[in-house]
Amino acid sequence: MAAAPSDIDIFGPAFLDDPYPTYRMLGEQAPVWRVPGTDFFLVSTWDLVTEAATRADDFSSNLTGVMIHQADGAPLVFDMDGGGQAVHVLATADDPVHAAHRKLVFPFIGRRIRELGPLVDGMVDRIWRAELRGDRIDFATGMADRLPLGVVADLIGLPQQDVPQLLAWAYDSTEMLGGIVPEGRLAQLVGSAAELAGYLHQQFAAALSTTDDTVTSLLAVLASACRGGDLDADVAVLILLQLVGAGGESTAGLIANSARILACRTDLQHRLRAETALIPPFLDEVLRVESPFRGHHRHITRDTTLGDIDLPAGGHLLLLWGAANRDPRIFTDPDTIDLDRRNGRTTLAFGKGAHYCVGAALARMEALAAITTLLACTTEFELAEDDPPQWVPSLFVRRHATLPLVVRTR
């Protein structure tokens, strides 16, 4: 196996905008590749990503460090573990803690999903009417960003009028994970995370103070667990912080990525309008070819190997869902949207194993509503030539910062 070039710039604009040629090269030449000057390893093939995701004893889900780009080119490794003192919850926790947190959150979300159809449809309709200006709409900032966090706020039990501020805090809190932090901005990101935590502490304190045990929100679920002695209040707030911080990211990515692909493919637009039953398989293909999370972190707990590569205890893996989902060993013509693909729903876009995303079904529901409305309310739409779309520069998410569309409405 040939060694991968050592001059790959994972923080460069070309890689951030279109990582897939580099992903393909890594998969062929160095499926476990060490980022020079760091103890971070990128894992890029389906087999090795899925193997690592299931080796919890060797590769912990604890988020202990992230790479942050610096002006001199050498990544700064930012400690997220507080010297081993950090409390890990839900997605960044290992079993049995992860299982306990999931048992609290997942049943409530599962029950609510069956009731959320009218709420989601109503939100999509209101956002469409509010954000459409003449023949233009920014489908990223207008629809893709606003809808998921509006639904998350409803699930948690937070006021809808707080959603714009929650959105700003949420995206700030995940920006650092993406590794691209402009000079002088780190303090603002840390401040946003602190403000979001303070806000959620206040909301949770109010939920704890009520004597009504009616379970109508996640705030109520977690408050009841605290009153019963099954959960610490600080841990409950950290769970809420994670749900707000990352709860809308995957859905926002899926919605805008789907709209962009359709804006560039009028043939697909016409086919989906004529055969609406194909919209779900289309969304499955979008999840595969433009995975909303590029990857997730794992902490190496002990000296071990993966793909014959020695890995040091204390190091880090970045499991590249976006690379694995285009692995040509698994998917024929992996860069192509194929609505008839037999294994189209077999993707890693929502993770793997015990940490499979608790909100996957909800994300699909919201994306289906948003894209169905976009197709139903238009005869055709395309990218605005005078205002090209912009990706969020990130190693962590595959999400649009802007997606201006020109639409022809019915």
N, C-alpha and C positions, 0 to 999 in steps of 0.2 A: 504494500500500500504506500503510495507516494505521500510525502509530508505536505501538509497544507502550507501555503505561503505564510510567512511570518509578518507580512506587512498589511494584513487585513485591517481595515479601519472600521471597527464596529460602531464608532461614534460619528462616522462621516455621513454627509447628506445623502450620498448615493445609496449606501447600505440602509439608512433609516427609511428612505422613500421606497426602495425596492430591494428587500433583502434576499429575494428568492434565488438569483444567480449564485450568490455567496452560499446560501443554504445548500444548494445543489452541489456546489464544489466541495463543501465540508462533508456532506454525506458520502461523496465518492472518495475523498482523499483523507479525511481526518474526522470521522464521525464523533470522536471525543477530542475536542481541540482546546488547548489551554490558551487563554488570553494572555499575551506576553506581559510580563511584569506583575502578574496577579496569580492568585490561587483559584480563579474562576475557570470552569471548563464548560464549553458549549457542547450539548449533546443533540445531534441532528437527525438521526435515523429512527424510523418507526420502532424497530426491534429494541434498540438501546434505550430510547426514551421510555417505552413501555416497561422494559426491564427495570430501569432505575425507579420508575414510579411505584413499582411493587416491592422494592427492596427497602422497606421502611427502617429496618435495623441499621442499614448502612447509610441511607440517605434520608435524613430527617426533613420534615416539612417546616421545621422552625426557620423563620426568616432571620438570619443572623448577620447578614451583610449585603450591601449592594455596591455596584460599581458606579462611580460618578465621574463624568468626563471633566478633565481639567485642561486649561489653555495650553499647557506644555505637552499635551498628548498622553501623559501617563495617567491611567485611571486612579482615582482616589477610592479606596475601599472604605465605605462608611459603615461603622459598627452599628447594627440594629439590635444587638443582643444585650447591651449594657453590661458586658463582661460576664454574661451568663445569668444576669438578674432579670431579664425581660420575661414578661408573662405572655405566653403564646396561646391564642384562642382560635377556634374554628378552623379556618383554612390553613393557618400556620402552626397548628398544634398537632401533636402525634397522639395516637391512641395510648391510654384510654380517655385522655382529656378530650381529644377531637370527637370521639364517639359520643361522649356525654353532651358536648355542646350541640352536635348535630341532632341528637335525640330531642333536644329542647326546641330547636329551630325548625327542622325539616317537617315534622308532622303538621305544625301550624301553617307553614307555607303551602304544603300539599293540600290541606283542607281549603285554604283561601283561594287557591288557583281555580278551583271549580266554581267559585263565585265571582271571579274577577273579570270575566268576559265583558259585561256591560260597562264596568268602570274603565277598562282599557279602551274599548271602542269610543266611549264618550270623551276620554282624554285626547285620543288621536283626532277626533273630529274637531274639538275645540282648538287644539294646537294648529291643525291645518288651516282653519279659518283665520286664526290670529296671525299666523306667520306668512301666509301667502300674500304677497304684495304685487298686484298686477300679474305679470307672468313670471314672477321670480319667487323662489323660496330657498333659504339655506337649510337644506335637509339635515345638516349636522347640528348646528347650533339651535335650529328651530325645533326639529322633531326628535332626532336621535339622542340629543343630550337631555332634553326636558322630559320626555315620556318615561324613561326608566326610573329616574330619581323621583318623579311624581308617584309612581307605583310603589317604589321602595318606601317613600314617606308614608303612604297609606298603610302599607303592611306593618311598619313599625309603630305607627300611631302619632306621627309628627304633623304639624299644621302645614297645609299645602302652601300657605303664604310664605313659608320659610324655604321652599324649594330652591329659589334662585340663589340664596346665600349658601344653602347646603351644597348646591352644585359647585360653586366656587371653592368651598372648603374641600369637597370630595376630590376634585381634579387636582388641587394643590397637594393633597395628601398622597396621591399616587404618582405625582410628577417625579418625585425623588426616586421612586423605584425604577423609573425609566432611564435614569442615568444621565439625562441631558438637562443640566441645571445651569442657566446663565449666571455669570459672575454677579454676585451681590444678591441673588434671589434665594439662596438657601435659607437665610433667616426668615424670609416671608413664608416659605413652605413650612418650616418648623412652627412658626407662629400660627399659621392656618390650622395645622394639626392640633395645636393646643386650644385654639378657639373652638374647633369642632368638638374636642373632648369636653371642654367646659360646658358647651351647649347641651351635649348629650347627658352629662352629669345632672344638669338642672332638670331635663326632661325625665330622667330616670328617678330622680329624687321625688318628683311630683307623682310618678306612677307608684312608687313605694309607699307614699303617704296615704293613698286611697285605701279604703276598706272594702271596695267592690272587687270581688274575685272573678267577675265576668271576663272571659278571655276573648277580647275583641282586637287585640294588637300584640305585636311581639313585645312591646313595652310591658304589657300586662302579663304575658307568658314569663318573661324573665323576672319581673317583680314578684310574681307568685313563687317562682323557684327560689328567690332570695328569702322571701318570708318563710318558706318551708325548710330553709337551711341547706338547700341543694346547690346553691350558687352564691359566690361572693359578689357584692355589689360592684366592686371595681372590675371584676372579670365581666360582669354583665355589660358594663359600659364599653369595655374593649370589644365585646362581640358586636355591639351596636356601631361602634366606630368602624369596624371592619365592614359591616354590611353597608353602611353609608359610603365609606371611602371607595370600596370596589364593587358595590352591589349593582351599579349601573353601567360599569365599564364594558362588560361583555355584550350587553344588549345594545348600548350605544354604538359599539363597533359593528355589530351585526347589521343593525338598521342602516347606517350610513354606507357601509361597504356594499350592501345589497343594492342600494339606490345608485351608487356610483357605477357598479357593473351594468345595471340596466340602462343607465344614462348613456353608456358607451355601446349598448347593444339593442338597437331598436327592434331587431328581429326577436330577441327574447321578450321584450316588452309586449309585442303583439301576440306572441305565443302564450304568454301567461295571462293576458287579458282574455284570450279565447279559451284557455284551459286553466281555470283558476285552481284546479286540483293539483297542478304542477308547482304551485307556489311553495308548499312545504319542501318538496325535494330540491327546489332551487335554493331555498334557504340553507338546506343541508350542504349543498355544494359551496355556497358562500362561506359557511363556517369552515369548510375544508380548505378552500383556496386562499381565504383571507381570515385566518383565525383571529378573533378579537384580542385574545391574549397571545402575544408572540411566544411566551413561555412563562414558566414559573421556576422559582428558586428551590433548591434543596441544599441542606447542610450535610457535609460528609462527616459522619460520626467517628470513623476509624479508618486506618489505612486499609485500602481495598483496591480492587480493579474494576473497570468497566470497559468492555470492548478491548481487552488486553492492555489498557492504559492504566498505569499506576496512579492512584488518587490519594492525596494526603489527608489524614484526619484534620479537621478544622477548615478544610477547603469548601468550595461551593460549586454546585452544578447549576446551569441554566438549561432546563429541559425545554427544547424548542418545539412546541406544539406546531408552530407554523411550518417548520421544516419537515417534521414527521408526517404531517398531513399532505405533503406533496412528494412523499417518497415514491419514486417510480417502481420500487420493488413491491409496493402494496397497491398503488393506483395506476391504472393504464392512462396515458396522457394526463399526468397529474396536474398540469397547469390549465386544463380545459374544463369549463363548466359543462357537465354531462348530466342532463336531467334523467337519463335512463341508467345511470351508474348503479350497479347491483349492490355495491358495498358503500354507497354514498353516505349513509348515516353512521358508518364506522369511522369516526374521526376522534381526535384528541382535543378538539376545540374547547371542551368543557372539562378537561382534565381526565384523570384515569384512576380507577379503583376507589378506595375509601374517600378520596378527596374529590370525587366527581362533583361538579358544581351543584349546590343545593337549589340554585335558581334557574337551572337549565330549561326546564319546562316553561317557566315564566318568561324567560328571554325569547323562546320560540313563539310564545303567544303574542308578546308585544311586537316582535318583528313581523309576524304574520299580519297583525292588524295594521301596522304602519305601511307595509309594502302593498297590501291589498287596497288600502285607501289611496295611496299614491297612484296605483294603476287605474283604479276605478274613477278617480276624479280627473284623469288626464286622457288625452288621445295620444300624446307623445311628450317626452321630455328629454333634455340633453344637458350636458355641462355648459355653464356660461363661459363663452370663449374669452370674455373680457375680465373674468375673475376666476382663475383656475383654482381647483380645490387644493387644500393643504392638509398634509398628514401631521398629526401630533408627533414631534420627534421623540422617539422612545424605544428603548430595548424591551419594554415590558408590554405595551399595548399596541394594537394595530387599529387606530381610531383616527377619524378625521377631526381636524381643528375647524375646517370650513368645508362646505360642499354646496356651493351655489348652483341651483338648477334653473333652467329656463323651461317653463312648462306651457303646454297648450291644453287648456281645460275644456271640459265638455260644456 
